[in-house]
Amino acid sequence: MDVQITPRRLSGVVTPPPSKSLAHRWILAAALAAGVSTIHNLDFSEDIEATLRCMSNFRCRWEWQGEDTLKIWGCISRERDYPVPPRFDCGESGSTLRFLIPLALALEGGGEFTGRGRLMERPLGPYFQLFDRQGIFHQLQDGVLTVRGDLRPGEYRLPGNVSSQFFTGLLLALPLLDGPSVVVSTTKLESASYAAMTMGVLARAGIHVRWSPGLNGFGIEPGVYGPFEETVEADWSQAAFWYAAIALGSNLRLRGLKGQSSQGDAAVLAHSKKLSAAGEVSVNLSDCPDLLPPLAAIAALRRGTTRFVGAARLRLKESDRLATVTRMLKALGGAVSEEEDGLTVYGVSTLPGGVVDGANDHRIVMAAAVAATRCQGPVTIRGAEAVKKSYPHFWRDYEALGGAVHVL
């Protein structure tokens, strides 16, 4: 789907969708629980659909109750009774893939994993290195990853500068084993707030995990997941695009966000404030790299130069976001240079508008839509349907706030 936006400022009240990061974790914890859990305020995005689809392979059962409430019957049995390892279709969800790999080993002795887009090209090396040390078979061939073996309690050492999702996968799986384990980060743990988010969900499900600064890692005790009832808070990652629109002159109020949130992307408030001042500014995104697209839209029109650093991991997302953000801003008439681990954006007084390739990346599409509110001429976005991955109702909300969107 291609859309053309006639530039105008937005106005009104908007509630961002539920946090995708928290929703993944609550669903997995509920599926592992010995009982029935209820999760409120869920949005059926493509990534959440992928996690639910995969969890069905663990003999859990779920059903929708109304539009946004999910009841999940956990997988009580730990017996491995599949004649062949189950196959998990992870769609384009990196969280689903990385969270499910160790769970499949712990519960079923392995599985086969597939995906779409760039998913199976995204890094899995930290797991593979662990599996080589543990004698777990792994093979990635023709877009299908096969893993087989037994996940055993013990010490797991892996780098923390690739993705915190590897740590979350292990934190979810290791409590299912029959002995204690430790997970050590051999580097500084980037996006540490997401690991802390996982610990909060685990604690709510009765699983004991502790962070040890001296160890630079986590201590994990075996345990039984318990059922719970929870409500997913609104998503700061998606709210960041509306905050970018506010910084660019729109009159918006946001509802449903939790002030003291475990979501690392709540940092958008501090970063947006920093970008509100004129002059040269440096923004380190090592703990919140997904904020680059909306922050870059702000930077394109501020008075001064903005250097974004600590964002090398963005090359391995749904698109190479350092490259695609660069192309997006240039297509709209912005001034930007791409670097190894970030971008330098040179603020300009106006953006003329133009044609943007959405690159099959939801965050590029939403950033372009926000930047369009300050363009002088029409903005065409190709592949605008990519928002379904995380924010299915983005275009509905955009139009409700006064945005002029024409489907081509």
Residue pairs with C-beta under 8 A, 6 or more apart in sequence:
1 383
1 384
1 385
1 407
2 380
2 381
2 382
2 383
2 384
2 407
2 408
3 380
3 381
3 384
3 395
3 405
3 406
3 407
3 408
4 378
4 379
4 380
4 381
4 405
4 406
4 408
5 369
5 372
5 378
5 379
5 380
5 381
5 403
5 404
5 405
5 406
6 378
6 404
6 406
7 353
7 372
7 373
7 374
7 375
7 376
7 377
7 378
7 379
7 404
8 373
8 402
8 403
8 404
9 249
9 250
9 251
9 373
9 402
10 245
10 250
10 251
10 252
10 373
10 398
10 401
10 402
10 403
11 250
11 251
11 252
11 401
11 402
12 251
12 252
12 253
12 400
12 401
12 402
13 252
13 253
13 254
13 255
14 242
14 252
14 253
14 254
14 255
14 397
14 400
14 401
15 234
15 254
15 255
15 256
16 234
16 235
16 236
16 238
16 239
16 242
16 254
16 256
16 257
16 391
17 43
17 45
17 234
17 235
17 238
17 390
17 391
17 392
17 393
18 41
18 42
18 43
18 68
18 232
18 233
18 234
18 235
19 232
19 233
19 234
19 235
19 236
19 237
19 263
20 43
20 45
20 47
20 48
20 95
20 235
20 237
20 238
20 390
21 95
21 194
21 197
21 235
21 237
21 263
22 197
22 201
22 232
22 233
22 262
22 263
23 39
23 42
23 43
23 48
23 51
23 232
24 47
24 48
24 51
24 93
24 95
24 96
24 99
25 168
25 172
25 197
25 198
25 201
26 37
26 39
26 201
26 230
26 232
27 39
27 48
27 51
27 52
27 55
27 70
27 72
28 51
28 55
28 99
28 103
28 172
29 37
29 172
29 201
29 202
29 204
29 205
29 207
29 225
29 228
30 37
30 39
30 60
30 72
30 74
30 205
30 227
30 228
31 55
31 58
31 60
31 62
31 72
31 74
31 75
32 58
32 60
32 74
32 75
32 103
32 172
32 176
32 205
32 225
33 72
33 74
33 205
33 225
33 226
33 227
33 228
34 74
34 76
34 224
34 225
34 226
34 227
35 73
35 74
35 226
35 227
36 71
36 72
36 73
36 74
36 227
37 71
37 72
37 74
37 227
37 228
37 229
37 230
38 65
38 69
38 70
38 71
38 72
38 228
38 229
38 230
39 69
39 70
39 72
39 229
39 230
39 231
39 232
40 68
40 69
40 229
40 230
40 231
40 232
41 68
41 69
41 231
41 232
41 233
42 48
42 68
42 69
42 70
42 232
43 68
43 391
43 392
43 393
44 392
45 388
45 389
45 390
45 391
45 392
46 91
46 92
46 93
46 388
46 389
46 390
46 392
47 91
47 92
47 93
47 95
47 96
47 389
47 390
49 91
50 89
50 90
50 91
50 92
50 93
50 96
51 93
51 95
51 96
51 99
51 100
52 62
52 70
53 89
53 91
54 88
54 89
54 90
54 96
54 100
55 62
56 62
57 86
57 87
57 88
57 104
57 108
57 111
58 75
58 103
58 107
58 108
59 75
59 77
60 72
60 73
60 74
60 75
61 72
61 73
62 70
62 71
62 72
62 73
63 70
63 71
64 70
65 71
74 225
74 227
75 107
78 107
78 176
80 107
80 108
80 109
82 108
85 104
85 108
85 109
85 110
85 111
85 112
85 146
85 148
86 104
86 108
86 111
86 112
87 111
87 112
87 113
87 114
88 96
88 97
88 100
88 104
88 111
88 112
88 113
88 114
89 114
89 115
90 96
90 97
90 100
90 113
90 114
90 115
90 119
91 115
91 116
91 119
92 115
92 116
92 117
92 118
92 119
92 318
92 389
93 115
93 119
93 389
94 119
94 122
94 163
94 165
94 317
95 165
95 168
97 113
97 115
97 119
97 122
97 124
98 124
98 127
98 163
98 165
98 166
98 168
98 169
99 165
99 168
99 169
99 172
100 111
100 113
100 169
101 111
101 113
101 124
101 127
101 145
101 147
101 169
102 127
102 151
102 169
102 170
102 172
102 173
102 174
103 169
103 172
103 173
103 176
104 110
104 111
104 113
104 147
105 111
105 136
105 147
105 149
105 150
105 151
105 173
106 151
106 173
106 174
106 176
106 177
107 176
109 148
109 149
109 150
110 136
110 137
110 146
110 147
110 148
110 149
111 146
111 147
112 144
112 145
112 146
113 120
113 144
113 145
113 146
113 147
114 120
114 143
114 144
114 145
115 143
117 318
117 360
118 317
118 318
118 319
120 140
120 143
120 144
120 145
122 316
122 317
123 162
123 163
123 316
124 140
124 145
125 162
126 158
126 159
126 162
126 163
126 166
127 138
127 158
127 166
127 169
128 138
129 158
130 136
130 156
130 157
130 158
131 137
131 138
131 147
131 149
134 149
134 151
134 152
135 149
136 147
136 148
136 149
136 150
136 151
137 146
137 147
137 148
137 149
138 145
138 146
138 147
139 145
139 146
140 146
151 173
151 174
151 177
152 177
153 174
153 177
153 178
153 179
153 180
153 181
153 222
154 179
154 181
154 182
155 181
155 182
155 184
156 170
156 174
156 181
156 182
156 183
156 184
157 183
157 184
157 186
158 166
158 167
158 183
158 184
158 185
158 186
159 185
159 186
159 187
160 167
160 185
160 186
160 187
160 188
160 189
160 190
160 192
161 187
161 188
161 190
161 313
162 313
163 191
163 313
164 189
164 190
164 191
164 192
164 194
164 195
165 194
167 183
167 185
167 189
167 195
167 198
167 218
168 194
168 195
168 198
170 181
170 183
171 183
171 195
171 198
171 199
171 202
171 209
171 218
171 220
172 198
172 202
174 181
174 183
174 220
175 202
175 207
175 208
175 209
175 220
175 221
175 222
175 223
175 225
176 222
177 222
178 222
179 222
180 219
180 220
180 221
180 222
181 219
181 220
182 215
182 217
182 218
182 219
182 220
183 217
183 218
183 220
184 215
184 216
184 217
185 216
185 217
189 195
189 216
190 286
190 287
190 310
190 313
191 264
191 286
191 287
191 288
191 289
192 264
192 287
193 262
193 263
193 264
193 287
193 288
194 264
195 218
196 211
196 262
197 262
197 263
197 264
198 209
199 209
199 211
199 218
200 262
202 208
202 209
203 209
204 228
204 230
205 225
205 226
205 227
205 228
206 223
206 224
206 225
206 226
207 221
207 223
207 225
208 220
208 221
208 223
209 218
209 219
209 220
209 221
210 218
210 219
211 217
211 218
212 218
212 219
233 256
233 257
233 258
233 261
233 263
234 254
234 255
234 256
234 257
234 258
235 263
235 265
235 390
236 257
236 261
236 263
236 264
236 265
236 266
236 268
237 263
237 265
237 290
237 291
237 390
238 366
238 390
238 391
238 394
239 254
239 257
239 265
239 268
240 265
240 268
240 290
240 291
240 294
240 295
241 293
241 294
241 366
241 367
241 369
241 370
242 252
242 254
242 370
243 254
243 268
243 269
243 272
243 294
244 272
244 294
244 295
244 297
244 298
244 367
244 370
245 252
245 370
245 373
246 252
246 272
247 272
247 275
247 276
247 298
248 297
248 298
248 301
248 370
248 371
248 373
248 374
249 373
249 374
250 373
250 401
252 401
257 266
264 287
264 288
265 288
265 290
265 291
267 287
267 288
267 291
268 288
268 291
268 294
268 295
271 283
271 288
271 291
271 295
272 295
272 298
274 281
274 283
275 281
275 283
275 295
275 298
275 299
275 302
275 306
276 302
277 304
278 302
278 303
278 304
279 303
279 304
280 304
280 305
280 306
280 307
281 304
281 305
281 306
281 307
282 306
282 307
282 308
282 309
283 295
283 306
283 307
283 308
283 309
284 309
284 310
285 291
285 292
285 295
285 308
285 309
285 310
285 311
285 342
286 309
286 310
286 311
287 310
289 310
289 311
289 313
289 314
289 321
290 314
290 317
290 363
292 308
292 311
292 314
292 321
292 322
292 325
292 343
293 321
293 325
293 328
293 363
293 364
293 366
293 367
294 363
294 366
294 367
294 370
295 306
295 308
296 306
296 308
296 325
296 328
296 329
296 336
296 343
296 345
296 367
297 329
297 367
297 368
297 370
297 371
299 306
299 308
299 345
299 347
300 329
300 332
300 334
300 335
300 336
300 345
300 347
300 348
300 351
300 371
301 347
301 348
301 349
301 350
301 351
301 371
301 374
302 347
303 347
304 347
305 344
305 345
305 346
305 347
306 344
306 345
306 347
307 342
307 343
307 344
307 345
308 342
308 343
308 344
308 345
309 341
309 342
310 341
310 342
311 321
311 322
311 341
311 342
311 343
312 322
312 340
312 341
312 342
314 320
314 321
314 322
315 321
315 322
315 323
317 361
317 363
318 359
318 360
318 361
318 362
318 363
318 386
318 389
319 359
319 360
319 361
319 364
321 361
321 363
321 364
322 338
322 339
322 342
322 343
323 338
324 357
324 359
324 361
324 364
325 336
325 343
325 364
325 367
326 336
326 337
326 338
326 343
327 356
327 357
327 359
328 356
328 357
328 364
328 367
328 368
328 371
329 335
329 336
329 345
329 371
330 336
331 354
331 355
331 356
331 357
332 351
332 352
332 353
332 354
332 356
332 368
332 371
332 372
332 375
332 379
333 348
333 350
333 351
333 352
333 353
333 354
333 375
334 345
334 346
334 348
334 351
334 371
335 345
335 346
335 347
335 348
336 343
336 344
336 345
336 346
337 343
337 344
337 346
350 374
350 375
350 376
351 371
351 374
351 375
351 376
352 375
352 376
352 377
353 372
353 375
353 376
353 377
353 378
353 379
354 377
354 379
354 380
355 379
355 380
355 382
356 364
356 368
356 379
356 380
356 381
356 382
357 382
357 383
358 364
358 365
358 368
358 381
358 382
358 383
358 384
358 386
359 383
359 386
360 383
360 386
361 386
362 386
362 387
362 388
362 389
362 390
362 391
363 390
364 386
365 381
365 383
365 384
365 386
365 387
366 387
366 391
366 394
368 379
368 381
369 379
369 381
369 384
369 394
369 398
369 403
371 379
372 379
372 381
373 403
380 408
384 395
387 394
387 395
395 405
398 405
399 405
